[in-house]
Amino acid sequence: MGMLFDIFIYSFGNIPLGIFITIVGVGLMFFIIKSWFANRTFSLISLFIGMILFFFLSFQSILLCGAVTIRSYCPEVETAINTWEKNTPSNVELTPEDSQKILEQIQGEWPIVSRYISGADFRGYNSRNIGHAMASELRSHMNWYILRRTGWCLFFVILGAAIVIRSMENNGARNSHSRSRTTRRIYED
């Protein structure tokens, strides 16, 4: 819950955007299912599954939007690190402790980053290239995080769609059965 709270405070736009994406995604899923299975109707179970799917997708979408926001901070992070390290001689290599201190400064400036990245080990870098290296690593980490969130969203959509399809009521069978009884009566008379 803390991650959602941090995303809410530091990037308020992610929550409505994540919910909007979820509404569009779930609505599109139901529209496609209804288009493919026109002779079926949604049951109460189908709608209940849709609500559960909405909850899981909302959570993943909000986290995904938060990660996109953090990734957008990468140029600012690089500039800040370069500013913090401008007085450090360029021939001095950073130790893991030095890079951890820089990460703590980043987390102080952008607290939401601490929810995604907890440690840094950039030994061998110096003040000239640490900013670019840390920003690139942050960008890479966020890209991987976004890919995982997208994978979870796809998993939930596929699983939810399969369950919704199985829970739909088949109206076509009832209609064709009643038509055959009507046809039989006509021929019998």
Phi, psi and omega in degrees: 000331180298324180295316178297322179296315178297317178298320180298315183289313189268348176209070186306326182295343182290327183292307177297323179295316178298319179291320178298314178300320179295315179300314179297316182296313180292318177299317178295321178298313179295323178296315180294317179299315181295326178293319182283328183242065185295333182273010179239158175237156179285137176266176176298325178296321178300315180291324176296316177299322177299321178292318177296317178300318178302317180298309182295319180291325178299314180301310181294321181293320178295317177296321179297315179296323176297319179294323177296321177297315179297319179299327179290343177282348188307314177299322178293321178298314180299316179297317180296316180297317179299323178292317180294326186260008185294335180269355178278131179301141185286346180272357180267122178278143181280145175266168175302326178294320178297316181291328176293322177296320178297318178299320178295325175294319177299315181294330175290323179283319180233082185302334181294336179298327182295338178287338184252328184228127183247341183218156180217136175222096182243048179294144179094346177275161177235183186295338180284327186244000182291323181299311179294319182295315181290320178294321178294320178294319177298315178299315179296316179297318180292322176299317178294319178297316178297319178298318178296316178298319178296319177299316178296319178299314179297318178301312180296320180294314181296314179297314179298317179297318180297317180291319179297316180298317179293333183270356181288149178268137183270109178274334182298321182292319179294317181295317181290327178293316180291327176295320181292326176292319179296317179297318178299318180296321180298316181289329181286331181285000000 
